[in-house]
Amino acid sequence: MGFGRYLVIRLLNALVVLAIVTLVMSALFVKVAEKDLENTIVQQVNAEFQNLQQQGRIPKDPDAWRSERIAHYRSQYHLDKPYWWRVQYYFKNTITLNFGKTKNPVFGSEKDVMAILKVAIPRTIQLFTTAQIIIITLGILLGVKAAQMVGSFFDRALSVLALIMSSIPMWWFGMIMLLIFSFKLGWFPSRAIPDPNLTGWPHIVDLLKRMALPVATIVIVSFGAWAWVIRNIMIGTMQEDFIMAARAKGVPERKVIYGHALRAAAPPVVTMVIFSLLGSLGGAIITESVFTWPGMGRVYWIAIETNETNLIMGLTFINVLLYLGGVILADLTYGFLDPRVKVGASENV
């Protein structure tokens, strides 16, 4: 099987999985949305009736008027259609990225779900993806160094640091950082929301100052665990026969580590990198709440708190899409990074 055919098969498998997951989500969310829409219709009809009362235009038969308005809104929201019709309606809209609108505006005056996501995703990339890139870089450099110095003071110190920092809740550490560097010392702003009135270099400087504390919090809490995992992967790889053979041939240690061992350990490392970067696009609800950062995590919290079904549906679909994309990307990179892997190779070759 050639690489192109293998790629097509993986893409088709991902599309099938995406369709199944979206169908299941649609079937579940239709039930949740039905109850929510029924309450919304009652509130709208009551608001209309109160408005008519204030204008002195009370209907002659209030009950008949209410029934007529409720029937009108039920038809408008497709509640008069059968259950499976609504499931396929939600499925079609979700697959085509038509998530609809929210009941209440998010991020100012925006109610279109796709527009809200377009605002939140770049903000999350600014914060969490930046922090994740720093974490990955530090983790690989420190983990490789610790693997070269197994049993040394540096190796033991890194293991203890990874254990301690991984045990600290990120939201708690973020509050401590705010208390010390914002409220006590006054070095950084306490709110991470950028000033909309600034432009050019002042805007960039203000943004960096507001990102400093949340990025530092995420990096300090997370880089130790990354370094510890990379260390363990590299220790196992460096005990392989081809590494010993390379050293016996007199290959420089730096080339042995970075040219042979790290490349052989690349598949699990690449998997971690891809899913860490994709996972960072989802943000973090509690961390963003602590620093009032208006990203994807904050949107999730707003959607759950206000029962915004369309927004939850859009967020869930985007995360599933990113996850499947990460699986395909990780799977396809194995053949390039590990010479022992032959994508789609025959067992008889």
C-alpha positions as CSV (number, residue, x, y, z in Angstrom):
1,M,0.0,0.0,0.0
2,G,1.4,3.4,-1.0
3,F,1.6,6.4,1.2
4,G,-1.0,8.3,-0.7
5,R,-3.5,5.5,-0.5
6,Y,-2.8,5.1,3.2
7,L,-3.4,8.8,3.7
8,V,-6.7,8.6,1.9
9,I,-7.8,5.7,4.1
10,R,-6.9,7.5,7.3
11,L,-8.8,10.6,6.2
12,L,-11.8,8.5,5.3
13,N,-11.7,6.8,8.7
14,A,-11.5,10.1,10.4
15,L,-14.5,11.5,8.5
16,V,-16.5,8.4,9.4
17,V,-15.6,8.9,13.1
18,L,-16.4,12.6,12.9
19,A,-19.8,11.8,11.3
20,I,-20.7,9.2,14.0
21,V,-19.6,11.5,16.9
22,T,-21.5,14.5,15.4
23,L,-24.6,12.3,15.0
24,V,-24.4,11.2,18.6
25,M,-23.9,14.8,19.8
26,S,-26.8,16.0,17.7
27,A,-29.1,13.3,19.2
28,L,-28.1,14.2,22.7
29,F,-28.2,18.0,22.3
30,V,-31.6,17.9,20.6
31,K,-33.2,16.7,23.8
32,V,-31.3,19.3,25.9
33,A,-32.1,22.0,23.4
34,E,-35.8,21.0,23.4
35,K,-36.3,21.8,27.1
36,D,-34.2,25.0,26.9
37,L,-36.3,26.2,23.9
38,E,-39.6,25.4,25.6
39,N,-38.5,27.7,28.5
40,T,-37.3,30.4,26.1
41,I,-40.6,30.3,24.2
42,V,-42.6,30.7,27.5
43,Q,-40.4,33.7,28.5
44,Q,-40.8,35.3,25.0
45,V,-44.6,34.9,25.1
46,N,-44.8,36.3,28.6
47,A,-42.6,39.3,27.6
48,E,-44.8,40.0,24.7
49,F,-48.0,39.8,26.8
50,Q,-46.5,42.2,29.4
51,N,-45.6,44.6,26.6
52,L,-49.2,44.5,25.3
53,Q,-50.5,45.1,28.8
54,Q,-48.3,48.2,29.1
55,Q,-49.6,49.5,25.8
56,G,-53.3,48.8,26.7
57,R,-53.7,46.2,24.0
58,I,-54.6,43.1,26.0
59,P,-56.0,40.3,23.7
60,K,-59.7,39.5,24.0
61,D,-58.9,35.8,24.6
62,P,-55.4,35.7,26.4
63,D,-55.3,31.9,26.4
64,A,-56.0,31.6,22.7
65,W,-53.4,34.3,22.0
66,R,-50.8,32.5,24.1
67,S,-51.5,29.2,22.4
68,E,-51.1,30.9,19.0
69,R,-47.9,32.6,19.9
70,I,-46.4,29.4,21.4
71,A,-47.3,27.5,18.3
72,H,-45.7,30.2,16.2
73,Y,-42.4,30.0,18.1
74,R,-42.5,26.2,18.2
75,S,-42.7,26.2,14.4
76,Q,-39.9,28.8,14.2
77,Y,-37.6,26.7,16.4
78,H,-38.6,23.4,14.6
79,L,-40.1,21.9,17.7
80,D,-43.2,20.9,15.7
81,K,-41.0,18.6,13.7
82,P,-40.3,14.9,14.6
83,Y,-37.3,14.1,16.8
84,W,-35.2,12.5,14.1
85,W,-35.9,15.3,11.7
86,R,-34.4,17.7,14.3
87,V,-31.4,15.4,14.8
88,Q,-30.5,15.4,11.1
89,Y,-31.2,19.2,11.1
90,Y,-28.6,19.7,13.9
91,F,-26.3,17.2,12.3
92,K,-26.3,19.0,8.9
93,N,-25.8,22.4,10.5
94,T,-23.0,21.2,12.7
95,I,-21.1,19.5,10.0
96,T,-21.2,22.6,7.9
97,L,-20.1,24.8,10.8
98,N,-23.4,26.5,11.1
99,F,-23.8,26.5,14.8
100,G,-26.5,29.2,15.0
101,K,-26.6,32.0,17.6
102,T,-26.6,32.3,21.4
103,K,-29.5,33.6,23.4
104,N,-27.3,36.2,25.1
105,P,-24.3,38.1,23.6
106,V,-20.7,36.9,24.5
107,F,-17.7,39.2,24.3
108,G,-19.7,42.4,24.1
109,S,-22.4,42.3,21.5
110,E,-21.6,39.1,19.5
111,K,-24.2,36.3,19.4
112,D,-23.1,34.3,16.4
113,V,-21.4,31.1,17.7
114,M,-18.8,30.9,14.8
115,A,-17.9,34.6,15.3
116,I,-17.4,34.0,19.0
117,L,-15.1,31.1,18.3
118,K,-13.1,33.1,15.8
119,V,-12.5,35.7,18.6
120,A,-11.7,33.2,21.4
121,I,-9.4,30.8,19.5
122,P,-6.7,33.4,18.6
123,R,-6.7,34.6,22.3
124,T,-6.2,31.1,23.5
125,I,-3.4,30.6,21.0
126,Q,-1.7,33.7,22.3
127,L,-1.8,32.4,25.9
128,F,-1.9,28.6,26.1
129,T,-0.1,27.7,22.8
130,T,2.7,30.2,23.6
131,A,3.0,28.6,27.1
132,Q,2.9,25.1,25.6
133,I,5.7,25.8,23.2
134,I,7.9,27.0,26.0
135,I,7.0,24.0,28.1
136,I,7.8,21.6,25.2
137,T,11.2,23.3,24.5
138,L,12.2,23.3,28.2
139,G,10.9,19.8,28.7
140,I,12.9,18.3,25.8
141,L,16.1,20.1,26.7
142,L,16.0,19.3,30.4
143,G,14.7,15.7,29.9
144,V,17.5,14.9,27.4
145,K,20.1,16.4,29.8
146,A,18.8,14.4,32.7
147,A,18.9,11.2,30.6
148,Q,22.5,11.9,29.9
149,M,23.2,12.3,33.6
150,V,21.2,9.5,35.2
151,G,21.7,9.4,38.9
152,S,23.4,12.8,39.1
153,F,22.2,15.7,41.4
154,F,20.6,17.3,38.3
155,D,18.7,14.2,37.5
156,R,17.4,13.8,41.1
157,A,16.6,17.4,41.4
158,L,14.6,17.4,38.2
159,S,12.6,14.4,39.4
160,V,11.8,16.0,42.7
161,L,10.9,19.3,41.0
162,A,8.6,17.5,38.5
163,L,6.8,15.7,41.4
164,I,6.3,18.9,43.4
165,M,5.2,21.2,40.6
166,S,2.8,18.6,39.1
167,S,1.1,18.3,42.5
168,I,0.3,22.0,42.7
169,P,-3.1,23.1,41.4
170,M,-2.6,25.6,38.6
171,W,-5.4,27.8,39.7
172,W,-3.9,28.0,43.2
173,F,-0.5,28.8,41.9
174,G,-2.0,31.4,39.6
175,M,-3.6,33.1,42.6
176,I,-0.3,33.1,44.5
177,M,1.4,34.7,41.5
178,L,-1.3,37.4,41.3
179,L,-1.0,38.1,45.0
180,I,2.8,38.5,45.0
181,F,3.5,40.1,41.6
182,S,0.3,42.0,41.0
183,F,-1.2,43.1,44.3
184,K,2.0,43.2,46.5
185,L,4.7,44.3,44.1
186,G,2.5,45.8,41.4
187,W,4.8,44.7,38.6
188,F,2.0,43.2,36.4
189,P,-1.7,44.0,35.8
190,S,-4.1,41.9,37.8
191,R,-6.5,41.5,34.8
192,A,-5.3,39.8,31.6
193,I,-7.9,41.4,29.3
194,P,-5.9,43.7,26.9
195,D,-6.7,47.4,26.7
196,P,-8.8,47.9,23.5
197,N,-7.8,51.6,23.3
198,L,-4.1,50.9,22.7
199,T,-2.6,50.3,19.2
200,G,0.8,49.6,17.8
201,W,3.8,49.0,20.1
202,P,2.0,50.2,23.3
203,H,-0.7,47.5,22.6
204,I,2.0,44.8,22.2
205,V,3.8,45.9,25.4
206,D,0.6,45.9,27.3
207,L,-0.4,42.5,25.9
208,L,3.0,41.0,26.9
209,K,2.7,42.4,30.4
210,R,-0.8,40.9,30.8
211,M,0.4,37.6,29.4
212,A,3.4,37.3,31.7
213,L,1.8,36.0,34.8
214,P,-0.6,33.4,33.2
215,V,2.2,32.2,30.9
216,A,4.7,31.9,33.8
217,T,2.1,30.1,35.9
218,I,1.3,27.5,33.2
219,V,5.0,26.9,32.3
220,I,6.2,26.6,36.0
221,V,3.5,24.1,36.9
222,S,3.8,22.0,33.7
223,F,7.4,21.9,32.4
224,G,8.7,19.5,35.1
225,A,6.3,16.7,34.2
226,W,7.2,17.1,30.5
227,A,11.0,16.9,31.3
228,W,10.5,13.8,33.5
229,V,8.5,12.0,30.8
230,I,11.1,12.9,28.1
231,R,13.9,11.7,30.5
232,N,12.3,8.3,30.9
233,I,11.7,7.9,27.1
234,M,15.3,8.8,26.4
235,I,16.7,6.5,29.0
236,G,14.9,3.5,27.5
237,T,16.0,4.5,24.0
238,M,19.7,5.1,24.9
239,Q,19.9,1.5,26.1
240,E,19.1,0.1,22.6
241,D,21.8,-1.8,20.7
242,F,22.1,0.7,17.9
243,I,23.0,3.5,20.4
244,M,25.8,1.3,21.9
245,A,26.9,0.5,18.4
246,A,27.1,4.2,17.4
247,R,29.1,4.9,20.5
248,A,31.4,2.0,19.8
249,K,32.1,3.4,16.3
250,G,33.3,6.7,17.9
251,V,30.3,8.8,16.9
252,P,30.3,12.1,18.8
253,E,28.0,12.0,21.9
254,R,26.0,15.0,20.8
255,K,25.3,13.3,17.5
256,V,24.4,10.0,19.3
257,I,21.9,11.9,21.5
258,Y,20.3,14.2,19.0
259,G,20.9,12.4,15.8
260,H,20.1,8.8,16.8
261,A,18.5,8.5,20.2
262,L,16.1,11.5,20.0
263,R,15.1,10.6,16.5
264,A,14.3,7.0,17.5
265,A,12.3,8.3,20.5
266,A,10.5,10.8,18.2
267,P,7.1,8.9,17.8
268,P,5.9,9.2,21.4
269,V,7.5,12.6,21.8
270,V,5.7,13.9,18.6
271,T,2.4,12.4,19.8
272,M,2.8,14.4,23.1
273,V,3.7,17.5,21.2
274,I,0.8,17.4,18.8
275,F,-1.8,16.6,21.4
276,S,-0.4,19.2,23.8
277,L,-0.5,21.9,21.2
278,L,-4.0,20.9,20.1
279,G,-5.2,20.6,23.7
280,S,-3.9,24.1,24.4
281,L,-6.4,25.4,21.9
282,G,-9.2,24.4,24.2
283,G,-7.9,26.6,26.9
284,A,-8.5,26.0,30.6
285,I,-11.7,27.0,32.4
286,I,-10.3,27.6,35.9
287,T,-7.0,29.2,34.8
288,E,-8.7,31.6,32.4
289,S,-11.2,32.5,35.2
290,V,-8.4,33.3,37.6
291,F,-6.7,35.6,35.2
292,T,-9.9,36.8,33.5
293,W,-8.5,35.7,30.1
294,P,-11.2,35.8,27.4
295,G,-10.3,32.5,25.6
296,M,-11.9,29.2,24.8
297,G,-11.9,28.1,28.5
298,R,-13.8,31.2,29.4
299,V,-16.3,30.6,26.6
300,Y,-16.9,27.1,27.9
301,W,-17.7,28.4,31.3
302,I,-20.1,31.0,29.9
303,A,-21.8,28.4,27.8
304,I,-22.3,26.0,30.7
305,E,-23.3,28.7,33.1
306,T,-25.9,30.2,30.8
307,N,-27.0,26.9,29.2
308,E,-26.1,28.0,25.7
309,T,-26.7,24.8,23.8
310,N,-25.6,26.0,20.4
311,L,-22.3,27.3,21.9
312,I,-21.6,24.1,23.7
313,M,-22.3,22.2,20.5
314,G,-19.9,24.3,18.5
315,L,-17.1,24.0,21.1
316,T,-17.5,20.3,21.3
317,F,-17.4,19.8,17.6
318,I,-14.3,22.0,17.2
319,N,-12.5,20.0,19.9
320,V,-13.5,16.7,18.2
321,L,-12.3,18.0,14.9
322,L,-8.9,19.1,16.4
323,Y,-8.5,15.7,18.1
324,L,-9.1,13.7,14.9
325,G,-6.7,16.0,13.0
326,G,-4.1,15.4,15.7
327,V,-4.5,11.6,15.4
328,I,-4.0,11.7,11.6
329,L,-1.0,14.1,11.9
330,A,0.7,12.0,14.6
331,D,0.1,8.7,12.7
332,L,1.5,10.1,9.4
333,T,4.6,11.6,11.0
334,Y,5.7,8.3,12.4
335,G,6.9,7.0,9.0
336,F,9.1,10.1,8.5
337,L,10.6,10.2,12.0
338,D,11.2,6.6,12.8
339,P,13.2,4.5,10.2
340,R,11.8,1.3,11.8
341,V,8.3,2.3,10.7
342,K,7.1,1.5,7.1
343,V,3.7,3.0,6.5
344,G,1.4,0.4,4.9
345,A,4.3,-2.0,4.3
346,S,3.6,-5.6,3.6
347,E,4.5,-8.2,6.2
348,N,6.4,-10.2,3.5
349,V,8.7,-7.4,2.6
